[in-house]
Amino acid sequence: MHDRLNRLAVDYQSTADEERIVALRSGASGALGERMIGDAVAVTRATRTHPDVRQGSSVRGAIDTVLVAGRLAELRGVEDPYGQGYPELFYDAMIVALSGRIHLDEAAETTAEAVLREIWEDRFVLEPHKAAPG
């Protein structure tokens, strides 16, 4: 016996919509909160297009990333969104919030943590160098 299933394909929100959702749900504000929101949405969206990821994270992953990063910032005394401690803090938050939310392709010979590290490096190492003059 074959049962019929219905399927409704729903696309993700735009970047701006996701940023608004994350701001609303996380309560993050100020310069540090704004940076966390932008970074969280960017890295979460990157999980959806990474070649080794079968299914990336929804906006809930970005919300959790900001919540974890905010708490880590309090614990570590990080207040400057462009200070030295911020990138590592954000990476730690990504691992906690996103590593269980992405599903890797079965053929991929990597780990969720390695994929997230690559995404983090793209955001925090490569992108700033691309934008630098010279």
FIMI-639745 format. One record per residue: residue in three letters; x, y, z of N, C-alpha, C, CB in turn. Coordinates in Angstrom, 1 decimal. Glycine has a CB too. Layout:
N
<r "ALA", <X, Y, Z>, <X, Y, Z>, <X, Y, Z>, <X, Y, Z>>
...
END
This chain:
134
<r "MET", <0.8, -1.2, 0.0>, <0.0, 0.0, 0.0>, <0.9, 1.2, 0.0>, <-1.0, 0.0, 1.2>>
<r "HIS", <0.6, 2.1, -0.8>, <1.4, 3.4, -1.0>, <0.5, 4.5, -0.5>, <1.8, 3.6, -2.4>>
<r "ASP", <1.1, 5.3, 0.4>, <0.4, 6.5, 0.9>, <0.9, 7.7, 0.2>, <0.6, 6.6, 2.5>>
<r "ARG", <0.1, 8.6, -0.1>, <0.5, 9.8, -0.7>, <1.0, 10.8, 0.3>, <-0.7, 10.5, -1.5>>
<r "LEU", <2.1, 11.5, -0.1>, <2.6, 12.6, 0.8>, <2.6, 13.9, 0.0>, <4.1, 12.2, 1.2>>
<r "ASN", <2.3, 14.9, 0.8>, <2.3, 16.2, 0.2>, <3.6, 16.9, 0.6>, <1.1, 17.1, 0.6>>
<r "ARG", <4.1, 17.7, -0.3>, <5.4, 18.4, 0.0>, <5.2, 19.9, -0.4>, <6.6, 17.8, -0.8>>
<r "LEU", <5.6, 20.7, 0.5>, <5.6, 22.2, 0.2>, <7.0, 22.7, 0.4>, <4.6, 22.9, 1.2>>
<r "ALA", <7.6, 23.1, -0.7>, <9.0, 23.7, -0.6>, <8.9, 25.1, -0.1>, <9.7, 23.5, -1.9>>
<r "VAL", <9.6, 25.4, 0.9>, <9.6, 26.8, 1.4>, <11.1, 27.2, 1.5>, <9.0, 26.9, 2.9>>
<r "ASP", <11.4, 28.4, 0.9>, <12.7, 28.9, 0.8>, <13.1, 29.6, 2.1>, <12.9, 29.8, -0.4>>
<r "TYR", <14.3, 29.9, 2.4>, <14.8, 30.6, 3.5>, <14.4, 32.1, 3.4>, <16.3, 30.4, 3.8>>
<r "GLN", <14.4, 32.8, 4.5>, <14.2, 34.2, 4.5>, <15.4, 34.9, 3.9>, <13.9, 34.7, 5.9>>
<r "SER", <15.2, 36.2, 3.5>, <16.3, 37.0, 3.0>, <17.3, 37.2, 4.2>, <15.8, 38.3, 2.4>>
<r "THR", <18.5, 37.7, 3.8>, <19.5, 38.0, 4.9>, <18.9, 39.0, 5.8>, <20.8, 38.5, 4.2>>
<r "ALA", <18.4, 40.1, 5.3>, <17.8, 41.2, 6.1>, <16.7, 40.6, 7.0>, <17.3, 42.3, 5.2>>
<r "ASP", <15.8, 39.8, 6.5>, <14.8, 39.2, 7.3>, <15.4, 38.4, 8.4>, <13.8, 38.4, 6.5>>
<r "GLU", <16.3, 37.6, 8.1>, <17.0, 36.7, 9.1>, <17.6, 37.6, 10.2>, <18.0, 35.8, 8.5>>
<r "GLU", <18.3, 38.6, 9.8>, <18.9, 39.5, 10.8>, <17.9, 40.1, 11.7>, <19.7, 40.6, 10.1>>
<r "ARG", <16.7, 40.5, 11.2>, <15.7, 41.1, 12.0>, <15.1, 40.0, 13.0>, <14.5, 41.6, 11.2>>
<r "ILE", <14.9, 38.8, 12.5>, <14.4, 37.7, 13.3>, <15.4, 37.4, 14.5>, <14.2, 36.4, 12.5>>
<r "VAL", <16.7, 37.3, 14.1>, <17.7, 37.1, 15.2>, <17.8, 38.2, 16.2>, <19.1, 36.9, 14.5>>
<r "ALA", <17.7, 39.4, 15.7>, <17.7, 40.6, 16.7>, <16.6, 40.5, 17.6>, <17.7, 41.9, 15.9>>
<r "LEU", <15.4, 40.2, 17.1>, <14.2, 40.1, 17.9>, <14.3, 39.0, 18.9>, <13.0, 39.9, 17.0>>
<r "ARG", <14.7, 37.8, 18.5>, <14.7, 36.6, 19.3>, <15.8, 36.6, 20.3>, <14.7, 35.4, 18.5>>
<r "SER", <17.0, 37.2, 19.9>, <18.1, 37.1, 20.8>, <18.2, 38.3, 21.8>, <19.4, 37.1, 20.0>>
<r "GLY", <17.6, 39.4, 21.4>, <17.7, 40.6, 22.2>, <19.0, 41.3, 22.2>, <17.4, 40.2, 23.7>>
<r "ALA", <19.9, 40.8, 21.3>, <21.2, 41.4, 21.2>, <21.1, 42.8, 20.6>, <22.1, 40.6, 20.2>>
<r "SER", <21.9, 43.7, 21.2>, <21.9, 45.1, 20.8>, <23.3, 45.7, 20.9>, <20.9, 45.9, 21.6>>
<r "GLY", <23.4, 47.0, 20.6>, <24.7, 47.7, 20.6>, <25.6, 47.2, 19.6>, <25.3, 47.5, 22.0>>
<r "ALA", <26.8, 47.7, 19.6>, <27.8, 47.4, 18.5>, <28.2, 45.9, 18.6>, <29.1, 48.2, 18.7>>
<r "LEU", <28.3, 45.4, 19.8>, <28.7, 43.9, 19.9>, <27.5, 43.1, 19.4>, <29.1, 43.6, 21.3>>
<r "GLY", <26.3, 43.4, 19.8>, <25.2, 42.6, 19.4>, <24.9, 42.7, 17.9>, <23.9, 43.1, 20.1>>
<r "GLU", <25.1, 43.9, 17.3>, <24.9, 44.0, 15.9>, <25.9, 43.2, 15.1>, <25.0, 45.5, 15.5>>
<r "ARG", <27.2, 43.2, 15.5>, <28.2, 42.4, 14.9>, <27.9, 40.9, 15.0>, <29.6, 42.7, 15.4>>
<r "MET", <27.5, 40.5, 16.2>, <27.2, 39.1, 16.4>, <26.0, 38.6, 15.5>, <26.8, 38.8, 17.9>>
<r "ILE", <25.0, 39.5, 15.4>, <23.9, 39.2, 14.5>, <24.3, 39.0, 13.1>, <22.8, 40.3, 14.6>>
<r "GLY", <25.1, 40.0, 12.5>, <25.5, 39.9, 11.2>, <26.4, 38.7, 10.9>, <26.3, 41.1, 10.8>>
<r "ASP", <27.3, 38.4, 11.8>, <28.2, 37.2, 11.7>, <27.4, 35.9, 11.8>, <29.3, 37.3, 12.7>>
<r "ALA", <26.5, 35.9, 12.7>, <25.7, 34.6, 12.9>, <24.9, 34.3, 11.7>, <24.8, 34.8, 14.2>>
<r "VAL", <24.2, 35.3, 11.2>, <23.4, 35.1, 10.0>, <24.3, 34.7, 8.8>, <22.6, 36.4, 9.6>>
<r "ALA", <25.4, 35.3, 8.6>, <26.3, 35.0, 7.5>, <26.8, 33.6, 7.6>, <27.5, 36.0, 7.5>>
<r "VAL", <27.3, 33.1, 8.8>, <27.9, 31.8, 8.9>, <26.8, 30.7, 8.8>, <28.7, 31.6, 10.2>>
<r "THR", <25.6, 31.0, 9.4>, <24.5, 30.1, 9.3>, <24.1, 29.9, 7.9>, <23.3, 30.6, 10.2>>
<r "ARG", <24.0, 31.0, 7.1>, <23.6, 30.9, 5.7>, <24.6, 30.1, 4.9>, <23.4, 32.3, 5.1>>
<r "ALA", <25.9, 30.3, 5.3>, <27.0, 29.5, 4.6>, <26.9, 28.0, 4.8>, <28.4, 30.0, 5.1>>
<r "THR", <26.3, 27.6, 5.9>, <26.1, 26.1, 6.1>, <25.2, 25.6, 5.1>, <25.6, 25.8, 7.5>>
<r "ARG", <24.3, 26.4, 4.5>, <23.3, 25.9, 3.5>, <23.9, 25.7, 2.1>, <22.2, 26.9, 3.5>>
<r "THR", <25.1, 26.3, 1.9>, <25.7, 26.2, 0.5>, <27.0, 25.5, 0.5>, <25.8, 27.6, 0.0>>
<r "HIS", <27.5, 25.1, 1.7>, <28.8, 24.4, 1.7>, <28.7, 23.0, 1.0>, <29.2, 24.2, 3.2>>
<r "PRO", <29.7, 22.7, 0.2>, <29.6, 21.5, -0.6>, <29.5, 20.2, 0.2>, <30.7, 21.4, -1.6>>
<r "ASP", <30.0, 20.2, 1.4>, <30.0, 19.0, 2.2>, <28.8, 18.8, 3.1>, <31.2, 18.9, 3.1>>
<r "VAL", <27.9, 19.8, 3.0>, <26.7, 19.8, 3.9>, <25.5, 19.5, 3.1>, <26.5, 21.2, 4.6>>
<r "ARG", <24.8, 18.4, 3.5>, <23.5, 18.0, 2.9>, <22.4, 18.9, 3.3>, <23.2, 16.6, 3.2>>
<r "GLN", <22.4, 19.3, 4.6>, <21.3, 20.2, 5.1>, <22.0, 21.1, 6.1>, <20.2, 19.4, 5.7>>
<r "GLY", <21.8, 22.4, 5.8>, <22.4, 23.4, 6.7>, <21.4, 23.8, 7.8>, <22.8, 24.6, 5.9>>
<r "SER", <21.8, 24.8, 8.5>, <21.0, 25.2, 9.7>, <20.0, 26.3, 9.2>, <21.9, 25.8, 10.7>>
<r "SER", <18.9, 26.3, 10.0>, <17.9, 27.3, 9.8>, <18.3, 28.6, 10.6>, <16.5, 26.8, 10.2>>
<r "VAL", <17.4, 29.5, 10.6>, <17.7, 30.8, 11.3>, <17.8, 30.5, 12.8>, <16.5, 31.8, 11.1>>
<r "ARG", <17.2, 29.4, 13.3>, <17.3, 29.1, 14.7>, <18.8, 28.9, 15.1>, <16.5, 27.8, 15.1>>
<r "GLY", <19.6, 28.4, 14.2>, <21.0, 28.2, 14.5>, <21.7, 29.6, 14.7>, <21.7, 27.5, 13.4>>
<r "ALA", <21.3, 30.6, 13.9>, <21.8, 31.9, 14.1>, <21.4, 32.5, 15.4>, <21.4, 32.8, 12.9>>
<r "ILE", <20.1, 32.3, 15.8>, <19.6, 32.8, 17.1>, <20.5, 32.2, 18.2>, <18.1, 32.5, 17.3>>
<r "ASP", <20.6, 30.9, 18.2>, <21.4, 30.2, 19.2>, <22.9, 30.7, 19.2>, <21.3, 28.7, 19.1>>
<r "THR", <23.4, 30.9, 18.0>, <24.8, 31.3, 18.0>, <25.0, 32.7, 18.7>, <25.3, 31.5, 16.5>>
<r "VAL", <24.0, 33.6, 18.4>, <24.1, 34.9, 19.1>, <23.9, 34.8, 20.6>, <23.1, 35.9, 18.5>>
<r "LEU", <23.0, 33.9, 21.0>, <22.8, 33.7, 22.5>, <24.0, 33.2, 23.1>, <21.6, 32.8, 22.7>>
<r "VAL", <24.6, 32.2, 22.5>, <25.8, 31.6, 23.1>, <27.0, 32.6, 23.1>, <26.2, 30.3, 22.3>>
<r "ALA", <27.1, 33.3, 21.9>, <28.2, 34.2, 21.8>, <28.1, 35.4, 22.9>, <28.3, 34.8, 20.4>>
<r "GLY", <26.8, 35.8, 23.1>, <26.6, 36.8, 24.0>, <27.0, 36.4, 25.4>, <25.1, 37.3, 24.0>>
<r "ARG", <26.6, 35.2, 25.8>, <27.0, 34.7, 27.1>, <28.5, 34.5, 27.3>, <26.3, 33.4, 27.4>>
<r "LEU", <29.1, 34.0, 26.2>, <30.6, 33.9, 26.2>, <31.3, 35.2, 26.4>, <31.1, 33.1, 25.0>>
<r "ALA", <30.7, 36.2, 25.7>, <31.3, 37.6, 25.8>, <31.2, 38.1, 27.2>, <30.6, 38.6, 24.8>>
<r "GLU", <30.1, 37.8, 27.9>, <30.0, 38.2, 29.3>, <31.1, 37.5, 30.1>, <28.6, 37.9, 29.8>>
<r "LEU", <31.2, 36.2, 30.0>, <32.1, 35.4, 30.8>, <33.5, 35.8, 30.5>, <31.9, 33.9, 30.5>>
<r "ARG", <33.9, 36.1, 29.3>, <35.2, 36.4, 28.9>, <35.6, 37.9, 28.9>, <35.5, 35.9, 27.5>>
<r "GLY", <34.6, 38.7, 29.2>, <34.8, 40.2, 29.3>, <35.1, 40.8, 27.9>, <36.0, 40.4, 30.2>>
<r "VAL", <34.6, 40.2, 26.9>, <34.7, 40.8, 25.5>, <33.6, 41.8, 25.3>, <34.7, 39.7, 24.4>>
<r "GLU", <34.0, 43.1, 25.0>, <33.1, 44.1, 24.8>, <33.2, 44.7, 23.4>, <33.2, 45.2, 25.8>>
<r "ASP", <34.4, 44.6, 22.9>, <34.7, 45.3, 21.6>, <34.5, 44.2, 20.5>, <36.2, 45.8, 21.5>>
<r "PRO", <33.5, 44.5, 19.6>, <33.2, 43.6, 18.5>, <34.4, 43.4, 17.5>, <32.0, 44.0, 17.8>>
<r "TYR", <35.4, 44.3, 17.5>, <36.5, 44.2, 16.6>, <37.8, 44.0, 17.4>, <36.6, 45.5, 15.8>>
<r "GLY", <37.7, 43.6, 18.7>, <38.8, 43.3, 19.5>, <39.4, 41.9, 19.2>, <38.5, 43.5, 20.9>>
<r "GLN", <40.5, 41.7, 19.8>, <41.3, 40.5, 19.5>, <40.5, 39.2, 20.0>, <42.6, 40.5, 20.2>>
<r "GLY", <39.7, 39.3, 21.1>, <39.1, 38.1, 21.6>, <37.8, 37.7, 20.9>, <38.8, 38.3, 23.0>>
<r "TYR", <37.3, 38.6, 20.1>, <36.0, 38.3, 19.4>, <36.0, 37.2, 18.4>, <35.5, 39.6, 18.7>>
<r "PRO", <36.9, 37.1, 17.5>, <36.8, 36.0, 16.5>, <36.8, 34.6, 17.2>, <38.0, 36.1, 15.6>>
<r "GLU", <37.7, 34.4, 18.1>, <37.8, 33.1, 18.8>, <36.5, 32.8, 19.6>, <39.0, 33.0, 19.7>>
<r "LEU", <36.0, 33.8, 20.3>, <34.7, 33.7, 21.0>, <33.6, 33.2, 20.0>, <34.4, 35.0, 21.7>>
<r "PHE", <33.6, 33.9, 18.9>, <32.5, 33.6, 17.9>, <32.7, 32.2, 17.4>, <32.5, 34.6, 16.8>>
<r "TYR", <33.9, 31.7, 17.1>, <34.1, 30.4, 16.7>, <33.6, 29.4, 17.7>, <35.6, 30.1, 16.4>>
<r "ASP", <33.9, 29.6, 19.0>, <33.4, 28.7, 20.0>, <31.9, 28.7, 20.1>, <34.0, 29.2, 21.4>>
<r "ALA", <31.3, 29.8, 19.9>, <29.8, 29.9, 19.9>, <29.2, 29.1, 18.7>, <29.3, 31.3, 19.8>>
<r "MET", <29.9, 29.2, 17.5>, <29.5, 28.4, 16.3>, <29.5, 26.9, 16.6>, <30.4, 28.8, 15.1>>
<r "ILE", <30.6, 26.5, 17.2>, <30.7, 25.0, 17.4>, <29.5, 24.5, 18.3>, <32.0, 24.7, 18.1>>
<r "VAL", <29.3, 25.3, 19.4>, <28.2, 24.9, 20.3>, <26.9, 24.9, 19.7>, <28.2, 25.8, 21.6>>
<r "ALA", <26.6, 26.0, 18.9>, <25.2, 26.3, 18.4>, <25.0, 25.6, 17.1>, <25.0, 27.7, 18.2>>
<r "LEU", <26.0, 25.4, 16.2>, <25.7, 24.9, 14.9>, <26.2, 23.4, 14.6>, <26.4, 25.8, 13.9>>
<r "SER", <27.1, 22.9, 15.4>, <27.6, 21.6, 15.0>, <26.6, 20.5, 15.0>, <28.8, 21.2, 16.0>>
<r "GLY", <25.6, 20.6, 15.8>, <24.5, 19.6, 15.8>, <23.3, 19.9, 14.9>, <24.0, 19.5, 17.2>>
<r "ARG", <23.4, 21.1, 14.2>, <22.3, 21.5, 13.3>, <22.6, 21.3, 11.9>, <22.0, 23.0, 13.6>>
<r "ILE", <23.8, 20.9, 11.5>, <24.1, 20.6, 10.1>, <24.3, 19.1, 9.9>, <25.4, 21.4, 9.7>>
<r "HIS", <23.9, 18.7, 8.7>, <23.9, 17.3, 8.4>, <24.9, 17.2, 7.2>, <22.5, 16.7, 8.1>>
<r "LEU", <25.9, 16.4, 7.3>, <26.9, 16.3, 6.3>, <26.5, 15.3, 5.2>, <28.3, 15.9, 6.9>>
<r "ASP", <27.0, 15.5, 4.0>, <26.8, 14.5, 2.9>, <27.5, 13.2, 3.4>, <27.4, 15.1, 1.6>>
<r "GLU", <26.8, 12.1, 3.1>, <27.4, 10.8, 3.5>, <28.8, 10.5, 2.9>, <26.4, 9.7, 3.1>>
<r "ALA", <29.0, 11.1, 1.7>, <30.3, 10.9, 1.0>, <31.4, 11.8, 1.5>, <30.1, 11.0, -0.5>>
<r "ALA", <31.1, 12.8, 2.3>, <32.0, 13.8, 2.8>, <33.0, 13.1, 3.8>, <31.3, 15.0, 3.4>>
<r "GLU", <34.2, 13.3, 3.6>, <35.2, 12.8, 4.6>, <35.7, 13.9, 5.5>, <36.4, 12.2, 3.8>>
<r "THR", <34.8, 14.4, 6.3>, <35.1, 15.6, 7.1>, <34.1, 15.5, 8.3>, <34.9, 16.9, 6.4>>
<r "THR", <34.3, 16.4, 9.2>, <33.4, 16.5, 10.4>, <32.6, 17.8, 10.4>, <34.2, 16.4, 11.7>>
<r "ALA", <31.6, 17.9, 11.2>, <30.9, 19.2, 11.3>, <31.8, 20.3, 11.8>, <29.6, 19.0, 12.2>>
<r "GLU", <32.6, 19.9, 12.7>, <33.5, 20.9, 13.3>, <34.5, 21.4, 12.2>, <34.3, 20.3, 14.5>>
<r "ALA", <35.0, 20.6, 11.4>, <35.9, 21.0, 10.3>, <35.2, 21.9, 9.3>, <36.5, 19.8, 9.6>>
<r "VAL", <34.0, 21.6, 9.0>, <33.2, 22.4, 8.1>, <33.0, 23.8, 8.7>, <31.8, 21.7, 7.7>>
<r "LEU", <32.6, 23.8, 10.0>, <32.4, 25.1, 10.6>, <33.7, 25.9, 10.7>, <31.8, 24.9, 12.0>>
<r "ARG", <34.8, 25.2, 10.9>, <36.1, 25.9, 11.0>, <36.3, 26.6, 9.6>, <37.2, 25.0, 11.3>>
<r "GLU", <36.1, 25.9, 8.5>, <36.3, 26.4, 7.2>, <35.4, 27.6, 7.0>, <36.0, 25.3, 6.1>>
<r "ILE", <34.1, 27.5, 7.4>, <33.2, 28.7, 7.2>, <33.6, 29.8, 8.1>, <31.7, 28.2, 7.7>>
<r "TRP", <34.1, 29.6, 9.3>, <34.6, 30.6, 10.2>, <35.8, 31.3, 9.5>, <35.0, 30.0, 11.6>>
<r "GLU", <36.8, 30.5, 9.0>, <37.9, 31.1, 8.3>, <37.6, 32.0, 7.1>, <38.9, 30.0, 7.9>>
<r "ASP", <36.6, 31.5, 6.4>, <36.1, 32.3, 5.2>, <35.6, 33.7, 5.7>, <35.0, 31.6, 4.5>>
<r "ARG", <34.9, 33.7, 6.8>, <34.3, 34.9, 7.3>, <35.3, 35.8, 8.1>, <33.1, 34.6, 8.3>>
<r "PHE", <36.1, 35.2, 8.9>, <37.0, 36.0, 9.8>, <38.4, 36.2, 9.3>, <37.0, 35.4, 11.1>>
<r "VAL", <38.8, 35.4, 8.3>, <40.2, 35.5, 7.8>, <40.2, 35.9, 6.4>, <41.0, 34.1, 8.0>>
<r "LEU", <39.5, 35.2, 5.5>, <39.6, 35.6, 4.1>, <38.8, 36.8, 3.7>, <39.0, 34.4, 3.3>>
<r "GLU", <37.6, 37.0, 4.2>, <36.8, 38.1, 3.8>, <37.4, 39.5, 4.3>, <35.4, 38.0, 4.5>>
<r "PRO", <37.9, 39.6, 5.5>, <38.6, 40.9, 5.8>, <39.8, 41.2, 4.9>, <39.0, 40.8, 7.3>>
<r "HIS", <40.5, 40.2, 4.5>, <41.7, 40.4, 3.6>, <41.2, 40.8, 2.2>, <42.5, 39.2, 3.5>>
<r "LYS", <40.1, 40.3, 1.8>, <39.6, 40.7, 0.5>, <39.2, 42.2, 0.5>, <38.4, 39.8, 0.1>>
<r "ALA", <38.6, 42.6, 1.6>, <38.1, 44.0, 1.7>, <39.3, 45.0, 2.0>, <37.1, 44.1, 2.8>>
<r "ALA", <40.4, 44.5, 2.4>, <41.5, 45.4, 2.7>, <42.1, 46.0, 1.5>, <42.6, 44.7, 3.5>>
<r "PRO", <42.4, 47.3, 1.5>, <43.0, 48.0, 0.3>, <44.4, 47.5, 0.1>, <43.0, 49.5, 0.5>>
<r "GLY", <44.8, 47.5, -1.2>, <46.1, 47.1, -1.6>, <46.2, 45.8, -2.2>, <47.0, 47.0, -0.4>>
END
